[in-house]
Amino acid sequence: MPPDHHSFTALNIAEDTVPEWMGSFTLAAPPNTDLWRKPPSRDTSTAPILYTALRNPFIAAEVTVSADWELEWDQGGLVIFAGAPPGRIATATAMTSTPPPPPPPPPTTTTTTTTTTSSTTEITTNTNSTSGAGQTAATVTQEMRGAPPPAYSPPAPASKWVKVGLEFCNNACHATSVCATSDGADWALTALPPHHARRLDLRVKIERIGYALWVWYEDEMSGWKKLREVTWFFWGVEDKQVRVGVYASRPANFGTTVYESRHGGPSVTQRNLCVDFEGLEIY
């Protein structure tokens, strides 16, 4: 049974484009869109994504993806976040991470002493803190070194996330998976079996086993094949912080084509990648 579309949030696409039937739908990814992370804290989160927060602890999710793959790194599949999705972190951080201005320095008084001699007049200016300045300075120093006031909170750590799907690379479709932590992300491609290599679709699955996240793809002849095991994914993660969904992306930025329009003149159009999703299930 497909999940309820009312529970999904759209990222990098209009909210009103969330499909009413989550069992079969399409996401269009313009050129130069991706979900990626490089240190230090360099997130690229421009890929169209639909995700949902779960009412119950996450068990598994699976979907079949297909498209007319043509450009290098074209991809689509499942994504799971432990924490806020990357596109949502900047807003929350901007509201909480600006530290308050430092307290003003203690007030001072200026004393001017004039000394007159037979040949010169000397003017000496001494700047001293007001009465109790030593105590005031100590108090200011103590406040500056102590904990920040309640209105300030440090930036939220970057979320962990994993994506798995089908990716077009070196003129062939591969099973792909990426794992991202606060330090960055890794990327792995797995060649599909010869009998599956020419197909344009792939069913993928993510599954929770204890604290680990297992990543799978389905071979039509031998069943589910394990791509990787992410042992640390659910460690220290509350169930309410888990969000699961689907994504599509076209990282290549040369996705334009020129063709002859009906009026006989050249025209330029964006070549979006349209990824079809079938049989989405989230438990």
PEZIWO-V758456 format. One record per helix or strand of 3 or more residues. SS is the DSSP state (2 for helix, 1 for strand). FROM is the first residue (numbers start at 1). TO is the last residue. If there is no record, write none. Layout:
BEGIN
SS;FROM;TO + SS;FROM;TO
END
This chain:
BEGIN
2;5;7 + 1;8;11 + 2;15;17 + 1;24;29 + 1;35;38 + 1;42;45 + 1;48;53 + 1;60;66 + 1;75;82 + 2;86;96 + 1;108;116 + 1;121;129 + 2;133;145 + 1;160;169 + 1;172;181 + 1;184;191 + 1;201;209 + 1;212;219 + 1;223;230 + 2;239;241 + 1;242;250 + 1;256;260 + 1;266;270 + 1;273;282
END
